[in-house]
Amino acid sequence: MSDFNYAVDADGVATITWDTIGKSMNVMSIQAFHDLDGLIDTALADDAVKGVIITSGKEGSFAGGMDLNIIAKMKEDAGDNPAQGLFDGLMQMHAILRKIERAGMDAKTNKGGKPIVAALPGTALGIGLELPLSCHHIIAADNPKAKIGLPEIMVGIFPGMGGTTRLVRKMGAMAASPLLLQGKLNNPKAAKAAGVIDEVVPADELLSRAKEWVLNATDADILKPWDGKKYKMPGGAPYHPAGFMTFVGASAMVHGNTKGVYPAAKALLSAVYEGAMVPFDTAIRIEARWFTNVMMNPSSGAMIRSLFINKEALEKGANRPDVPPQTVKKVGIIGAGMMGASIALVSAMAGIEVVLIDQKQEAADKGKDYTATYMDKGIARRKATPEKKEAALALITATTDYAALKGCDLIVEAVFEDPKIKAIVTKSVQEVVDADCIFATNTSTLPISELAKASNNTDQFIGIHFFSPVEKMMLVEIIKGKETGGRAVAKALDFVRQIRKTPIVVNDERFFYANRCIIPYINEGIRMVKEGVAPALVENAAKLVGMPLGPLQLVDETSIDLGVKIAKATKAAMGDAYPDGAVDEVLFWMADEGRLGRKSNSGFYAYDDKGKRQGLWEGLAAKYPLADDQPDLHDVQHRLLMAQVLEAVRALDEGVLEDIREGDVGAILGWGFAPWSGGPFSWLDIIGAGRAVEICDALTAEHGARFTTPDLLRDMAAKGETFYGRFGESAKAA
């Protein structure tokens, strides 16, 4: 059976319907490409066929993109020359799309071709848009939920099936840049306004309008502008004065945004720049060469694996216990502060009934108002409607009465980080809810197994660590206590999936996984300040290696007094083994000075009256003068990266992490660990365990035991192993 179906009606219009077998959304495979090629040949060779409609058999969508395993297969099949195999495979697919574009027209006269129209019922992403761009006309159904665009840059590649070249030639480099360099997705009307597609029609008129266009199309209608003799690139080619300025600005923008660590953005810009100066068919070859270059870079493979394959697997429940579905129907949220209010918002937006409780009605109402304010902002940006706002608010009951929790199948406690307060809440809730209700505590530091002691049903007690702001942050960390049962894990996972977040599941240990790794990163930055390393060097070294925020800016954002609180609690728990006294000196001094971070408009950075960051605070240099000898940039970067990565390795070795996929995905989504690397384990695989040991040994000799190489890493170096090789794609730690 084929993923494409073919039929010709009485008027001579052929319809090719894409309907991938066994998938809810169309995905392009190598076989599907060949099947499409054969059907195009059939249509072009049949004199009775006047034109072709390419559409989808999936309701509400055209296609979700390319099966990325295609790329791996091309490289494998090429043996000793994977780059050549990949390039040749790309060019074969380009030839199919170019055949659609030329549609049998005479090479000299550009006449005699058959019109081919793409009719999109909804979402069209990646190859799902590149295929339509090779057609002569694109019509989309008026489906406001549909997303149309080229998101490849978000997973470390760029549109390599002609999307880059065609979109730039259709729109111009400047207009195309948000779609190509930012992966911007539009609904059909916005896509038409931007010039990406040609028409938007009511869904029930999609195929009839497509047929009408086919039967009335002329030779001029099906000739792409770039195949005509008088074509000029919109906005100007690189050698045109206007185009020259566009490309100079684009180069500066790309480097400023990527800091040179994301190969796909630079390669995309190179493909556009070089391709704009040559005929279309040569430009396609240039695009294919740059795409091959990116795909041969280990960064792209790591990003695809973590941000696409592994992320999707976790969202689909890769590590979910084998228990029946645990869909949440009614959630009780205890604590209507910022965190509780945010959890209530995302729950209501997912259609879940919410009971939001606080000690005072005023506080509970304020928590509910958070949803109203959020929806009002969405309405102002045309991202929401008054009806959606009312529907969300109708699902939230704000109250002080615990009796309202009756019937809840999940409780999320989000009160102050105090074990005594949490214990009181736990007991109060259990007096009301049914015996099978799952209780989740939202905490970033407190051990789950200790908090569970307040529960009558420790197997139904679990930790759910949300990242703030909940509505923006994609990661949720689920923490299993020592006695947490499978149904509680399944309930937490199913809830996280309902609210459209990405879950990772870890075992209970101080700071769990995310904070265990990010706190050493912050501390290393602060420690360097005390040593006399220039704060600007610390911050820029972090950004130049791909961290979204330097450690000093990050502690400002999360608040310095919170850092003080965590430090005091950790020191009390660890006693003489506590390693961060030097960090505390700086942190406690800042807190005593009243510099608490962004929330006080004063921290490691200076801020204006409106809270806008103005630069690093000059008082740091007065308190901690700069050393005469500043370290090398790479030494600073190694300290900042290894502070995080070694904790990830230790977490895996100690069983806190059970799956390295969760370690990589969690690191990127949770605290922004250098996304270009694919995460800490992927980064170690890129540089090799042997090189990692060399770096760690050098850092240990110069800076102390916190950089001691874990036995696991040293063993892997001795055996020449990689993390994904040793633990496999299932990535279960022994």
BELHU-V515439 format. One record per helix or strand of 2 or more residues. SS is the DSSP state (A for helix, B for strand). FROM is the first residue (numbers start at 1). TO is the last residue. If there is no record, write none. Layout:
BEGIN
SS_FROM_TO, SS_FROM_TO
END
This chain:
BEGIN
B_4_8, B_13_18, B_27_28, A_30_45, B_51_56, B_61_63, B_65_66, A_69_77, A_82_102, B_115_120, B_123_125, A_127_134, B_137_141, B_148_149, A_151_155, A_163_171, A_173_181, B_185_186, A_188_194, B_199_201, A_203_216, A_219_222, A_225_227, A_241_258, A_263_275, A_280_295, A_298_315, B_330_334, A_338_349, B_353_357, A_361_380, A_386_394, B_396_399, A_402_405, B_410_413, A_419_430, B_438_441, A_448_454, A_458_460, B_461_466, B_475_480, A_486_498, B_502_507, A_514_531, A_535_544, A_551_558, A_560_577, A_581_592, A_598_600, B_605_607, B_613_616, A_619_623, A_633_653, A_660_671, A_675_677, A_680_687, A_689_703, A_705_707, A_711_719, A_723_726
END
